């Protein structure tokens, strides 16, 4: 999707400008393909491993929900429009976190009041019929099969809770990106091209309320250990007592 490619490139460019990622990092792409290669190449990344559950030329066979790589094998793990094809988007996100020692970048759709209204009025679909139709009814759906997948959409709070629950030992930095871009190619495939006329008023709405935008990206960077831990497996009992206002035992 050309709409997603432009957003993808802008997100990478901003992360680079902020010094949050480096071009010499080793990058893993899950559920990847041509759009990922184009975006990462345009941003100047050269050490990129592209994987997919149905790999194409030059791609490695990997299941995003059960990666075979060791912990911390890459600097950055990336997935674009791939989590919502998984049986468990949360599990896939945490697998990417596991193999990336610095951070994770995901580009997905955002759950919002505006998106739910679009679902109610039939502007967008709850299940991704268009992707399967565009792949000759052979792939493009649930785990890249011919079964149309449910389009799982995220919120910022859900990302934070998922990471904090699985990795309470660390503090994290979350970076959010939001943008409105009507999926023209999808609307045309689904016979809903007339909704392109809504672009101008929707841009006005999302300028005032940016969390109503449909394109959503989030980066999660590993931070320091929590102050009540000595290492990832050992609690600092004295620090916990201090925080709870309790005296140490005699």
C-alpha positions as CSV (number, residue, x, y, z in Angstrom):
1,X,0.0,0.0,0.0
2,X,1.5,3.3,-1.1
3,X,-0.3,5.1,1.7
4,X,1.4,3.0,4.3
5,X,4.8,3.4,2.6
6,X,4.8,7.2,3.0
7,X,3.9,7.0,6.7
8,X,6.5,4.2,7.2
9,X,9.3,6.4,5.7
10,X,8.2,9.4,7.8
11,X,8.3,7.4,11.0
12,X,11.8,6.1,10.3
13,X,13.0,9.5,9.4
14,X,11.7,11.0,12.6
15,X,13.2,8.3,14.8
16,X,16.6,8.9,13.1
17,X,16.3,12.6,13.5
18,X,15.6,12.2,17.2
19,X,18.6,9.9,17.6
20,X,16.5,7.1,18.8
21,X,17.7,4.6,16.2
22,X,20.9,4.4,14.1
23,X,21.4,3.4,10.5
24,X,24.1,0.8,11.4
25,X,21.7,-1.1,13.7
26,X,20.9,-4.7,12.8
27,X,17.2,-4.8,11.9
28,X,14.8,-7.7,11.9
29,X,11.5,-7.3,9.9
30,X,8.7,-9.7,10.8
31,X,5.8,-10.4,8.4
32,X,7.8,-8.4,5.9
33,X,8.0,-7.8,2.2
34,X,8.7,-5.2,-0.5
35,X,7.2,-2.2,1.4
36,X,9.6,-2.9,4.3
37,X,12.6,-3.2,2.1
38,X,11.8,0.1,0.3
39,X,11.1,2.0,3.5
40,X,14.2,0.8,5.3
41,X,16.5,1.3,2.3
42,X,15.2,4.8,1.8
43,X,16.0,5.6,5.4
44,X,19.6,4.2,4.9
45,X,19.4,0.9,6.8
46,X,21.6,-1.7,5.3
47,X,21.8,-4.6,7.7
48,X,18.1,-5.8,7.4
49,X,16.8,-9.3,7.7
50,X,13.3,-9.7,6.2
51,X,11.2,-12.6,7.4
52,X,7.7,-14.0,6.7
53,X,5.6,-17.0,7.4
54,X,5.4,-17.4,3.6
55,X,8.8,-16.0,2.6
56,X,9.5,-14.6,-0.9
57,X,12.8,-14.3,-2.6
58,X,15.5,-13.2,-0.2
59,X,13.3,-13.6,2.8
60,X,13.7,-16.0,5.7
61,X,11.0,-18.3,7.0
62,X,9.9,-17.1,10.4
63,X,6.7,-17.1,12.3
64,X,6.3,-13.8,14.1
65,X,4.6,-15.5,17.0
66,X,7.4,-18.0,17.5
67,X,10.7,-16.6,16.3
68,X,13.7,-19.0,16.3
69,X,16.3,-16.3,17.0
70,X,18.0,-16.1,20.4
71,X,17.2,-13.2,22.7
72,X,18.8,-9.9,21.8
73,X,19.8,-11.1,18.3
74,X,19.0,-7.8,16.7
75,X,19.1,-4.1,17.6
76,X,15.6,-3.3,16.3
77,X,12.7,-5.4,15.4
78,X,10.1,-4.0,13.0
79,X,6.6,-5.1,11.9
80,X,4.3,-3.1,9.5
81,X,0.7,-4.1,9.1
82,X,1.6,-7.6,10.2
83,X,0.4,-8.0,13.8
84,X,-3.2,-8.0,12.9
85,X,-2.6,-11.1,10.7
86,X,-1.5,-13.1,13.8
87,X,-3.5,-15.3,15.9
88,X,-2.2,-13.4,18.9
89,X,-0.9,-9.9,18.0
90,X,0.3,-9.4,21.6
91,X,2.4,-12.6,21.5
92,X,4.0,-11.5,18.2
93,X,4.8,-8.0,19.7
94,X,6.5,-9.7,22.7
95,X,8.4,-12.0,20.5
96,X,9.8,-9.0,18.6
97,X,10.7,-7.4,21.9
98,X,12.5,-10.6,23.0
99,X,14.9,-10.7,20.0
100,X,15.6,-7.0,19.9
101,X,18.0,-5.7,22.5
102,X,17.2,-2.0,21.9
103,X,13.6,-1.6,20.7
104,X,10.6,-2.5,18.6
105,X,8.8,-0.5,16.0
106,X,5.2,-1.5,14.9
107,X,2.9,0.2,12.3
108,X,-0.7,-0.8,12.7
109,X,-4.2,0.7,12.7
110,X,-5.4,2.6,15.8
111,X,-8.7,1.8,17.6
112,X,-10.6,5.1,18.1
113,X,-14.1,6.5,18.2
114,X,-13.7,7.6,14.6
115,X,-12.6,4.2,13.4
116,X,-15.5,2.5,15.2
117,X,-17.9,4.9,13.5
118,X,-16.2,4.0,10.1
119,X,-16.8,0.3,10.9
120,X,-20.5,1.0,11.9
121,X,-21.1,2.8,8.6
122,X,-19.3,0.2,6.5
123,X,-16.4,2.5,5.4
124,X,-13.9,0.0,6.7
125,X,-14.2,-3.7,7.4
126,X,-13.8,-5.7,10.6
127,X,-12.3,-8.5,8.6
128,X,-9.7,-8.0,5.8
129,X,-11.6,-9.3,2.8
130,X,-9.8,-7.0,0.4
131,X,-6.4,-8.4,1.2
132,X,-7.5,-12.0,0.4
133,X,-9.3,-10.9,-2.8
134,X,-6.2,-9.0,-3.9
135,X,-4.1,-12.2,-3.5
136,X,-6.4,-14.3,-5.8
137,X,-8.1,-15.8,-2.8
138,X,-5.0,-17.8,-2.0
139,X,-3.3,-15.8,0.8
140,X,-3.2,-12.4,2.5
141,X,-5.4,-13.3,5.4
142,X,-5.1,-15.0,8.8
143,X,-1.4,-16.0,9.2
144,X,-1.2,-15.3,5.4
145,X,-3.8,-18.0,4.6
146,X,-6.9,-17.5,2.4
147,X,-9.1,-17.1,5.6
148,X,-9.8,-13.3,6.0
149,X,-8.2,-12.1,9.2
150,X,-9.8,-9.9,11.9
151,X,-8.2,-6.4,11.8
152,X,-6.9,-5.9,15.3
153,X,-6.5,-2.2,16.1
154,X,-4.4,-0.8,19.0
155,X,-4.4,2.0,21.5
156,X,-1.5,3.6,23.3
157,X,-2.6,2.3,26.7
158,X,-2.9,-1.2,25.4
159,X,0.7,-1.2,24.1
160,X,1.9,0.1,27.5
161,X,0.1,-2.5,29.5
162,X,1.2,-5.3,27.2
163,X,4.9,-4.4,27.6
164,X,4.7,-3.6,31.3
165,X,2.9,-6.9,32.0
166,X,5.5,-9.0,30.2
167,X,8.5,-7.1,31.2
168,X,8.0,-5.5,34.7
169,X,11.7,-5.5,35.3
170,X,12.4,-2.5,33.1
171,X,11.2,1.0,32.5
172,X,10.4,1.8,28.8
173,X,10.2,4.7,26.5
174,X,7.2,4.8,24.2
175,X,7.1,7.0,21.1
176,X,3.8,7.5,19.3
177,X,3.1,8.4,15.7
178,X,-0.4,9.2,14.3
179,X,-1.5,10.3,10.9
180,X,-4.7,10.4,8.8
181,X,-4.4,8.8,5.4
182,X,-7.4,7.3,3.7
183,X,-6.5,3.9,2.4
184,X,-7.5,4.8,-1.2
185,X,-6.3,1.5,-2.7
186,X,-8.4,-0.5,-0.2
187,X,-11.4,1.7,-0.8
188,X,-11.1,1.2,-4.5
189,X,-10.8,-2.6,-4.1
190,X,-13.8,-2.8,-1.9
191,X,-16.0,-0.5,-4.1
192,X,-16.0,2.3,-1.6
193,X,-14.0,4.9,-3.5
194,X,-16.8,7.5,-2.9
195,X,-15.6,7.9,0.7
196,X,-12.5,9.6,-0.6
197,X,-14.6,12.8,-0.5
198,X,-14.4,12.7,3.3
199,X,-10.7,13.2,3.3
200,X,-10.7,17.0,3.8
201,X,-13.2,17.1,6.8
202,X,-11.5,14.1,8.4
203,X,-8.1,15.8,8.2
204,X,-9.6,18.8,10.0
205,X,-11.0,16.5,12.7
206,X,-7.7,14.7,13.2
207,X,-5.7,17.9,13.3
208,X,-7.7,18.9,16.4
209,X,-8.0,15.3,17.8
210,X,-4.8,13.5,16.6
211,X,-5.8,10.3,18.4
212,X,-8.6,9.8,15.9
213,X,-6.1,9.3,13.0
214,X,-6.2,5.9,11.3
215,X,-2.5,5.3,10.8
216,X,-0.7,4.5,14.1
217,X,2.9,3.6,14.8
218,X,4.6,3.0,18.1
219,X,8.2,2.4,19.1
220,X,9.2,0.8,22.4
221,X,12.7,1.3,23.7
222,X,14.2,-0.7,26.6
223,X,15.1,1.5,29.5
224,X,16.9,1.0,32.8
225,X,16.0,-1.6,35.5
226,X,13.3,-0.7,37.9
227,X,14.8,1.0,41.0
228,X,13.6,-1.8,43.3
229,X,15.6,-4.5,41.4
230,X,19.3,-5.4,41.8
231,X,19.2,-7.3,38.5
232,X,16.4,-8.7,36.2
233,X,15.6,-11.5,38.6
234,X,16.5,-10.2,42.1
235,X,14.5,-7.7,44.1
236,X,16.2,-5.1,46.3
237,X,14.3,-5.8,49.5
238,X,15.8,-2.7,51.3
239,X,14.6,-0.4,48.5
240,X,11.1,-2.0,48.6
241,X,10.9,-1.5,52.4
242,X,12.0,2.1,52.0
243,X,9.3,2.8,49.4
244,X,6.7,1.1,51.6
245,X,7.9,3.0,54.7
246,X,8.8,-0.2,56.5
247,X,11.8,-0.7,58.7
248,X,14.3,-3.5,57.9
249,X,14.2,-6.5,60.3
250,X,16.6,-6.3,63.2
